[in-house]
Amino acid sequence: MPTIKFTKLFINGKFVDSISGKTFETIDPRTEEAITRVAEGDKEDIDLAVKAAREAFDNGPWPRLSGFVCTVHF
């Protein structure tokens, strides 16, 4: 069984649980067995993620980075 590293939402540079606390199972299609449970994002989580992304774009380095730099780092 693979080791699952990320089971939370990634918002504003941090891994966080969903606001509602809801999760869902991730299923291995080969065996149909549950691998793990992951955070289930909904509207409130999306709103937070969009707000964080807008803040990072407006006030962070993103709009000034070259495409090459973004490709190398991400």
N, C-alpha and C positions, 0 to 999 in steps of 0.2 A: 504494500500500500504506500502511495506517495506521501511525503511529508507536506502538509498544507501550511504555507507560511502566512498567507494573508486571508483573513476571514472577516475583516472589518471594512468599513468604507474609508476611503482616503480623501479627506476634506481638509483644506487649509494646511497642508503639510503634515497631517497627523492621521493615524489610523484610529477611527472612532466607531463605537457602536451606533446603530441607527437610533434616532430619537425615540421611536416607538418601542425599541427593543426587539422588534420582530426579526426572525431569521428564517432561512429555508435551507433544505438539504441540497447538497450537490451530489449528484448520482454519477457513478462510474458507468458509462454506457456499455462497456464490455461485460461487466458482471452484474449490472443493475443494483449494486450495493451502494449504500450511502457512504460517501467519503468523509464529509464534514458538514457543518452548518455554517452559513455565512450570513452577514448582516443584510437585511432586506430594506433597502432605501425606499422612501416614499417622497411625497411632495415637499415636506419640511426639510428633508435631507437634501433634496435637489436644490431648494431655495438657498440653503446654507452653502452648498458647493458652488452655485452660480455667483453668489455674493463674494465668496472667497476668490473665485477666479477673476471676477471683475476688478476686485481690489488689487490683486496681484498684477493684472494687466495694466491698470491705470497708474499704479504707484510703484510697481516693481520693475525689474530690468527687462521683462519680456519684449515689449515693443521695440527696444533698442538693440536686441541681440540679432546677430546675423543668422540666417537659416543654417549655415554651417555649424555655428556654435551650438545651436539647439539640437542638431542632428548628432553631434559628437557627445553631448552630455546626456541626451535622452534617447 
